[in-house]
Amino acid sequence: MQDFKLYFDLGRQHIADLAGYDHILFVTALCLRYTVQDWKKILILVTAFTIGHSITLALSVLNYVNISTRWIEFLIPVTILITAISNVFQKNTEQRTRVSMIYLLALFFGMIHGLGFSNYLKGLLGKQTNIVSELLAFNIGLEVGQLLIVGAVLLVSVICVQLLKIQRRDYLLFVSGAVFGIALLMTIERFPN
């Protein structure tokens, strides 16, 4: 049970780590287009991200997938750029983009993000062959951390749109633009030489 708590805490801290703010930016961009009333869609969306993250994390830890860390660190902000751009091109905030497409993107981008943490997790697990409980604990912690970020994003959205009366489309464009700008800088800095 102690190992479960350790890996659960690692997962939660991994996603909500301010030093590794790329995951926070991604989750923010991913759920910006939704409102509190869309909580079921958001839950499915972040779970799709977690599933993708889990798949490549497990494959990498078990040495089935091995991709250069430099390329993964470059691709992570690219996923943020694409997600932020998809928000900008959303024509009407009331009519959500096709659900299946955004879920597939979240799943695929989760796979890229999962590879970003795999080397650290490999170091923790060592030569263990039975990693199911550790990966489960880590991914449950990851999901909880994501939901905390989603809650914070939705709270800020409610404050800005409902209390401060900022137009929903303007809010979406402003925050997506800010996320895009930060991710663009990260992409340039991390471009593999």
C-alpha positions as CSV (number, residue, x, y, z in Angstrom):
1,M,0.0,0.0,0.0
2,Q,2.9,2.3,0.7
3,D,4.2,1.8,-2.9
4,F,0.7,2.7,-4.2
5,K,0.7,6.0,-2.3
6,L,4.2,6.7,-3.6
7,Y,3.3,6.2,-7.2
8,F,-0.1,7.9,-6.8
9,D,1.7,11.0,-5.4
10,L,4.2,10.9,-8.3
11,G,1.5,10.8,-10.9
12,R,-0.4,13.7,-9.2
13,Q,2.7,15.8,-8.8
14,H,3.9,15.0,-12.3
15,I,0.9,16.6,-13.9
16,A,0.5,19.5,-11.5
17,D,4.3,20.3,-11.2
18,L,4.8,24.0,-11.8
19,A,8.4,23.3,-12.9
20,G,7.0,21.0,-15.6
21,Y,4.2,23.4,-16.6
22,D,3.9,21.9,-20.1
23,H,1.3,19.4,-18.8
24,I,-0.6,22.2,-17.1
25,L,-0.6,24.2,-20.4
26,F,-1.8,21.2,-22.3
27,V,-4.7,20.4,-20.0
28,T,-5.6,24.1,-19.9
29,A,-5.7,24.3,-23.7
30,L,-7.6,21.0,-23.9
31,C,-10.5,22.0,-21.7
32,L,-10.7,25.7,-22.4
33,R,-13.5,25.3,-24.9
34,Y,-15.8,23.6,-22.4
35,T,-18.0,24.9,-19.6
36,V,-18.8,23.4,-16.2
37,Q,-22.0,21.9,-17.8
38,D,-19.7,19.9,-20.1
39,W,-18.1,18.1,-17.1
40,K,-18.8,14.6,-18.6
41,K,-17.2,15.5,-21.9
42,I,-14.2,16.9,-20.0
43,L,-13.9,13.8,-17.8
44,I,-13.8,11.6,-20.9
45,L,-11.4,14.0,-22.6
46,V,-8.8,14.0,-19.8
47,T,-9.3,10.2,-19.4
48,A,-8.5,9.8,-23.1
49,F,-5.3,11.7,-22.4
50,T,-4.5,9.5,-19.4
51,I,-5.1,6.4,-21.4
52,G,-2.7,7.5,-24.1
53,H,-0.2,8.6,-21.5
54,S,-0.5,5.1,-19.8
55,I,-0.1,3.1,-23.0
56,T,3.3,4.7,-24.0
57,L,4.5,4.9,-20.4
58,A,4.0,1.2,-20.0
59,L,5.4,0.4,-23.5
60,S,8.5,2.5,-22.8
61,V,9.1,1.2,-19.2
62,L,8.9,-2.3,-20.6
63,N,11.3,-1.4,-23.4
64,Y,8.9,-2.0,-26.3
65,V,9.2,1.7,-27.3
66,N,12.4,3.8,-27.2
67,I,12.3,7.3,-28.7
68,S,14.9,9.9,-28.3
69,T,14.2,12.1,-25.2
70,R,15.2,15.2,-27.2
71,W,12.5,14.5,-29.8
72,I,9.8,13.8,-27.1
73,E,10.7,17.0,-25.2
74,F,10.3,18.9,-28.6
75,L,7.0,17.2,-29.5
76,I,5.4,17.9,-26.1
77,P,5.1,21.7,-26.7
78,V,4.1,20.9,-30.3
79,T,1.0,19.1,-28.9
80,I,0.2,22.3,-26.9
81,L,0.6,24.5,-30.0
82,I,-1.8,22.3,-32.0
83,T,-4.4,22.2,-29.2
84,A,-4.2,26.0,-28.7
85,I,-4.6,26.5,-32.4
86,S,-7.6,24.2,-32.5
87,N,-9.3,26.4,-29.9
88,V,-8.7,29.5,-32.1
89,F,-10.3,27.9,-35.1
90,Q,-13.3,26.8,-33.2
91,K,-16.0,29.0,-34.9
92,N,-18.7,28.9,-32.2
93,T,-18.1,28.1,-28.6
94,E,-21.6,26.8,-28.2
95,Q,-21.2,24.2,-31.0
96,R,-18.3,22.1,-29.9
97,T,-16.0,20.6,-32.5
98,R,-16.7,17.0,-33.4
99,V,-16.2,15.1,-30.2
100,S,-14.4,12.1,-31.7
101,M,-11.7,14.2,-33.2
102,I,-10.8,16.0,-30.0
103,Y,-10.8,12.7,-28.1
104,L,-8.5,11.1,-30.6
105,L,-6.1,14.1,-30.4
106,A,-6.1,13.9,-26.6
107,L,-5.4,10.2,-26.8
108,F,-2.6,10.6,-29.3
109,F,-1.1,13.6,-27.5
110,G,-1.3,11.7,-24.2
111,M,0.9,9.0,-25.9
112,I,3.6,11.7,-26.6
113,H,3.4,13.1,-23.1
114,G,3.7,9.6,-21.6
115,L,7.0,9.1,-23.3
116,G,8.3,12.3,-21.6
117,F,8.1,10.8,-18.2
118,S,9.1,7.2,-19.0
119,N,12.9,7.5,-18.4
120,Y,12.3,8.9,-14.9
121,L,9.8,6.1,-14.1
122,K,12.2,3.5,-15.6
123,G,14.8,4.7,-13.1
124,L,12.4,4.3,-10.2
125,L,11.2,0.9,-11.2
126,G,14.6,-0.5,-12.0
127,K,14.5,-4.1,-13.4
128,Q,11.0,-4.9,-12.1
129,T,8.9,-7.0,-14.5
130,N,5.6,-6.7,-12.6
131,I,4.8,-3.0,-12.9
132,V,1.0,-3.1,-13.2
133,S,0.2,-1.8,-9.7
134,E,2.8,1.0,-9.9
135,L,1.6,2.1,-13.3
136,L,-2.0,2.0,-12.1
137,A,-1.2,4.1,-9.0
138,F,0.8,6.6,-11.1
139,N,-2.0,6.9,-13.7
140,I,-4.7,7.3,-11.0
141,G,-2.6,10.1,-9.5
142,L,-2.2,11.6,-12.9
143,E,-5.9,11.6,-13.5
144,V,-6.6,13.2,-10.1
145,G,-3.9,15.9,-10.8
146,Q,-5.5,16.6,-14.2
147,L,-9.0,16.9,-12.7
148,L,-7.6,19.5,-10.2
149,I,-6.2,21.5,-13.1
150,V,-9.4,21.2,-15.0
151,G,-11.3,22.4,-11.9
152,A,-9.0,25.4,-11.6
153,V,-9.4,26.2,-15.3
154,L,-13.2,26.0,-15.1
155,L,-13.3,28.2,-12.0
156,V,-11.2,30.9,-13.7
157,S,-13.5,30.6,-16.8
158,V,-16.6,31.0,-14.7
159,I,-15.1,34.1,-13.0
160,C,-14.0,35.7,-16.3
161,V,-17.1,34.8,-18.4
162,Q,-19.9,35.0,-15.9
163,L,-18.7,37.4,-13.2
164,L,-16.5,39.7,-15.2
165,K,-18.7,39.4,-18.3
166,I,-15.9,38.8,-20.7
167,Q,-17.3,37.3,-23.9
168,R,-16.7,33.6,-24.0
169,R,-15.1,33.7,-27.5
170,D,-12.7,36.6,-26.4
171,Y,-11.7,34.6,-23.3
172,L,-11.1,31.5,-25.4
173,L,-9.0,33.4,-27.9
174,F,-7.0,35.3,-25.3
175,V,-6.1,32.3,-23.1
176,S,-5.4,30.1,-26.2
177,G,-3.2,32.8,-27.6
178,A,-1.3,33.1,-24.3
179,V,-0.9,29.3,-24.2
180,F,0.2,29.2,-27.8
181,G,2.8,31.9,-27.2
182,I,4.4,30.1,-24.2
183,A,4.3,26.8,-26.1
184,L,5.9,28.4,-29.2
185,L,8.8,29.6,-27.1
186,M,9.2,26.1,-25.5
187,T,9.1,24.5,-29.0
188,I,11.9,26.8,-30.3
189,E,14.0,26.2,-27.2
190,R,13.6,22.4,-27.4
191,F,14.2,22.0,-31.1
192,P,16.6,19.1,-31.4
193,N,19.9,20.1,-33.0
